[in-house]
Structure formats: C-alpha cells, structure tokens
Amino acid sequence: MTSLRRFCRPVFLVPSVAALLLAAAGCSSTDVAASITVPTPSPEAAAYCRALHKELPKTVAGLDRGDTGTKSELTAEWGDGAIVLRCGVPRPAKMDNPMSKGIEANGVNWLLEQPEDAGPRFTTTYRKAYVELSLSTAYAHDASPLAAFAPAIRKTVPSSP
C-alpha cells in the first residue's frame, strides 16, 4: 500500500495553544489506518464478519485490496482508502427515518448517507451484521462498487427478519 503523507513547515511564532494544536494536527499522517475505527460487534456479528472477510473481493472497481493496518478481520480497504469496509458497525440512527434513502445492489439493500465533505457511506439493511462501505468523493454519484460486495455479503451475513 502506498502511504500518502502530508508535510508541513515548522511554526516558530504561535500566538496561542489552539494554533499550536492545529498546526500539529496538520502535520499528521493521512494513512488509511489512522482514520479507520475498528467496530466492536456482538460475538454473533463478529463471526459473520470474519466469514465475510475471507470472501471479500481482491479488486473492486479496478482497485486492488490493500492493508488497512488495523490487523482486524472487521475492516478492509481498496485503492489506498478509496473504498473502506467496516463490518459489525452499530445500526445507523438514520434507519429509523422513513425518508432515508436506500439502494439495492445485486440482492443486498443499503442505506445511503452523505456525510459533509466526504464521499457516500452505505450500510447494509436487513442483515444480522451491519456492513458499512465508505467511498471516496470520486464515487459521489456512483454506487456501482456496491455490486462487487453483494455475493460475499449474501453468502456470509444472513438476512434478518
């Protein structure tokens, strides 16, 4: 995996502690692993996630699978973080909103969320474990990567009533 790092120049005259903290944050790594939070699912959901991890595709949308650096079977990424999967995430609160947007891709239903200043985030619905896919802004109007995950999800994460 190629790591992208951001470099900054040293700041010598800092008017406040807050500015110093902002400058330090600007020098931090942009590695995918630094931004991926490993979920903490129930034992049952974790078992489904481990099974899913073994079935995930090697490439998605022409992007190779990489190493998230989390050493967890609950996370995966493709294209240096262009596509990030987390399995066993909590049920999104937006699933309670009947006006929420959803999409179906090859027999798997997904809730669509559009975080500000980020690409789309999709979370499976009607499954015994919630699988979340975060796509980069390059996929702002393209949900086609979802289809690549459908066979593995249908095989390993059962539908819930």
C-alpha positions, 0 to 999 in steps of 0.5 A: 500500500502506498502511504500518502503523507502530508508535510508541513513547515515548522511554526516558530511564532504561535500566538496561542495553544489552539494554533499550536494544536492545529498546526500539529494536527496538520502535520499528521499522517493521512494513512488509511489506518489512522482514520479507520475505527475498528467496530466492536460487534456482538460475538454473533456479528463478529463471526459473520464478519470474519466469514465475510472477510475471507470472501471479500473481493481482491479488486473492486472497481479496478482497485486492488485490496490493500492493508488497512493496518488495523490487523482486524478481520472487521475492516478492509480497504481498496485503492489506498482508502478509496473504498473502506469496509467496516463490518459489525458497525452499530445500526445507523440512527438514520434507519429509523427515518422513513425518508432515508434513502436506500439502494439495492445492489445485486440482492443486498439493500443499503442505506445511503448517507452523505456525510459533509465533505466526504464521499457516500457511506452505505450500510447494509439493511436487513442483515444480522451484521451491519456492513458499512462501505465508505467511498471516496468523493470520486464515487459521489454519484456512483454506487456501482462498487456496491455490486462487487460486495453483494455475493460475499455479503449474501453468502456470509451475513444472513438476512434478518427478519 
